[in-house]
């Protein structure tokens, strides 16, 4: 009796030097354990749960939709509640044009909708703000020793937010 395998062939190894740094933002390709010197710093992900910016293919395989870049941005999360708006402060860890990962001191459940106010590290002109506004949905939340690591998927860009992120993230 012949057995058939539905496993996909392994992905080819990425060539060395895939990470690049531009304007203080480091591009990172999807990392495998043997390629990631900071593997121990990343919080474990649920086995079949895609992170923001990832699409789940049939059979549970994850594929990156847009590349992530390591960032160090201040974030304000605004959540609507029955008693008004609740604001939480956080720090972005990595971002792409489809989502962001951040650390904050408040746990938000999956599917929670928030508005992010992201302070971008770009030169400020007099009378202008470096802040952009983006609506997002929580796709995962994991407790770490630093706080809650949230993965958020962008749902709407306000004003010039998409153009500003594109200029920084590429």
C-alpha positions, 0 to 999 in steps of 0.5 A: 500500500502506498502512502501519500503525504500532504506535507509541503516541501520545506521552504528554501533557506534565505540568503545571508544578509536578508536584514537591512537597516534604513532610517533606524528601522530594521527589515526582518524576513520571517525567521526560523529558530536557527536564524534568530539570535533573539529567539528567546525574546519572542513570546511563543505563538499559538500553533495555528494562529497567524500573527498580524500581517500573516495569512493562514493558508489551507492546512494551517501554513502561515505566510507573511503578507508584508515584511515586518520591520523592527521599530521603537515607537510610542503608541497610544491605544484608545478603546471605546467602552460603555463608560467612554474611552479607555487609553493605554500606552505602549511601545511598538516592537515591529510593524508592517503595512498590515499590522503592528506588534506592541507591548502594553500593560493592559490585556485586550481580548481578540477582536477588540477594536482600537484606534492607535495613535502612533508617534513616528520618529520623523523630523517634526516641522513647526506646527505639525505632529509626528502622530498618525491615527490607525484603526486596528483589531487585536488578533492575539494577546500574550502575557510576557514578563514585560507586559502584554504583547499584542498583535494588531491588524490595521483596518483603516488608515486616517489622514496621511497615515498610510503614506507616512507608514509607507515612507518609513516601512517601504 
